[in-house]
Amino acid sequence: MNAQQKKSAGAKSVGRSGVRPRYRWRVVDIVTAAILAVVVGVVFWAWGLAWAPLSVVLGVLPGFVGVLNGPWLIAGVLGALIIRKPGAAFFTELLAALVSALLGSQWGFTALISGALQGLGAEIIFAIFAYSQWRLWVAVLAGIGSSIALAVNDLVVFYPGADSLFQTIYLLTSMLSGAVIAGFGSWAIVQGLSRAGALRAFRR
């Protein structure tokens, strides 16, 4: 293949829109991400009901309430692992937060700020690997990235003035919860869906 043919082939791979096919969202991607966000948004709302009494119990241990944060991060990591396109983590996490707010979340529409930051935290990790790595360890890193965004936002908004011990423990327990529940948990869900043949419409 000469230089001109290579140039032509490269142009075709990018497409008329200037976006590589593997990065371009399809209708099935949008619909799936939206459905996923709605389902997880309901889970967010339900988890909010359970979070209140559990946080009181864990409140006796400074900062350990962070172990409850993992479920809030599932939408972004799971959405990205399924859709495998730029913006999937941010979109699904933000939309899930909106659904939970509309259902009557105790945090109201401030959940949208949290959702946006958490989705961005996961999105950055997948972007670092150019949306080409979808292994367990990347999912775990995405869960951690999302949890750091959550913890920083919470410490500023909900726990201003907390001492350094509380801040440190809250950050570490949030990271652990994000890694296990959002990272490993989302990866395990995707593996199960893939084995069941539910993800045939997506590039694997």
N, C-alpha and C positions, 0 to 999 in steps of 0.2 A: 504494500500500500504506500503510494507516494504522499508527499506533504499535503497536496491539495485534497486528496481523498481523506486523509486523516482529519483535516480541518473541516471537511464537509460532514464526516461522521460525528465529529465532536459537536457541531452545530445542531445536528439532528437529535443528539442525545439530550441537549438542553431544551430544544423545542422552541416554538414561536413565542411563548410567553416569557422566555428567558429563565425559566425554572426547570431544574432537572426533574424528570418524571418521578423519581423516588421521593422527591420533596413536595410534589404537587398534591394538594388535597383533592380527593374524589368525592362524589356525592355519598358513597358508602362510608367514607371516613367521617364526614360531617354528621351523618345520621347516627352512626355507631357511637361517636363521641358524645353526641347530645343525649342519646338513650342512656349511655353509661353514666353520664353526669347526673341525670335525673334519678337513676337508681341509687347512686352513691349519695346524692343529696338527701334522699329519704333516710339513708343510713346515718348521715351526719345529724339529721334532726333527731332520730331515735337515740343516737349516742349522746346527744346533748342532754337528753332526759336522764340517762344513766350517769353521765359525767358529774352532775350536780352532787348527788349523795356520795359518790366515790371520791370526789375531790375533797369533801369534808373529812372523810376517813383518812385519806392520805395527807391531809393538811397538818396532821400532828408531826409529820416528818418534813422538815424544811426543804422545799424544792422537789420532793418526790412526786408531786402531782404531775410532773412532766411525763411520767410513764403512761399517762392516759392520752397523750397527744398523738400517738401513732395513727389511730383511725381517721383523724382529720386529714391525713396526708395521702390516703389511698388513691383518691380520684386522679391526681396528677400523675403519679407513678404508673398506675394501672392504665390510664388513658394513653400515655406515651408508649408503653410496652406493647399495646395492642395496635394503635394507629401507626406508630413509627414514623411520624412526620413532625417537622418543626412546628411548635406552637401547641401540640396536643396536650402536653402536661399543663400548660397555662390555661388553655381553653377548658378542659374538663374540670380542673380544680376550681376555677372561677365560677363556672356554670353550676357546679355542685353546691358551692357556697350560696349562690343565688337561690337555688331551689330550697335549701335548708332555711334561708331567711324568709322566703315566701310561705313556708310551712309553719312559721312561727318560732324560729330559733330564738333563744333567750338573748342572743347577742344582736339580733335584728340585722340591719343591713351593714353594720360594721364588719360582719362576717365576710363581706365582699373584699375588704382591704386585706384581711387575713388570707382569704382564698387566692387573691392575686399574688401576694408575696410568697405563699407556699408553692403555688404553681410555678412561679418564677424560679424559686430555689431548686426545684426538680429540673426545670427546663434548662437551666444553666449547665447542669451536669451532663445531660444528654447532648447539649450543644458542644461541650468540650470534646466529646467523642464523635462530633460531626454526624450525629444521628445514625451511626453505623454499628454501634455496640449495644447489644440487648441482653447481655449475659447477667447472671445473678449478681455478680459483684458490682456491676454498673447500676443495677436496680437498687442495691443496698446503698450505694453512694448517693443516688438520687433521693432516696428516703432520708438520708442524713442531710443532704443539701436543703431539702424541704423543711426538715425539722429545725435546722439552724435559723432559717427565715422565720419560722413560727415562733421559736423561743425568743429571738431578739425582739420581734414585734410585741410579744406578750410581756416581756420584761419592761419594755418602754411604756406600753399602754395600760396593762393590768397590774403590774407589780412595780410601779415607780418607787424608788427609795428602798427596795429590797437590799439586804446586805449581800456581801460578796459570796458568802457560803450558800445562801439561797440561790443566787444567780448561777453559780457554778453547777450546783446539783441539778437545778432546773434545766440548764442547757444540756448536761450530760445525760440525764434521764430522758429528755426529749429526743436526743440523738439516738439513744439505744432503742427507744420505742419506734422511732422513724425507720431505723435500720431493719428491725425485726418485723414490725407489722406492715409498714408501707413498702419497704424494700423487698424483704423475703416473701411477705404475704402476697403482694401483688404479683411477683414473679411466679409463685406457686399457683396462683389463680390462672395466670396466662398459660402455664404448662398444662393444667388440667383442661382448659378450654381448647387448647391446641390438639391434645390427644383425643378429645371428643369430636374434633373436626369442625368446631364452631368458628375457627379463624381462617378458613380457606380463602376468604376474600381478601386477606391481607398478606403482604409479602413476608415470608418467613425465611 
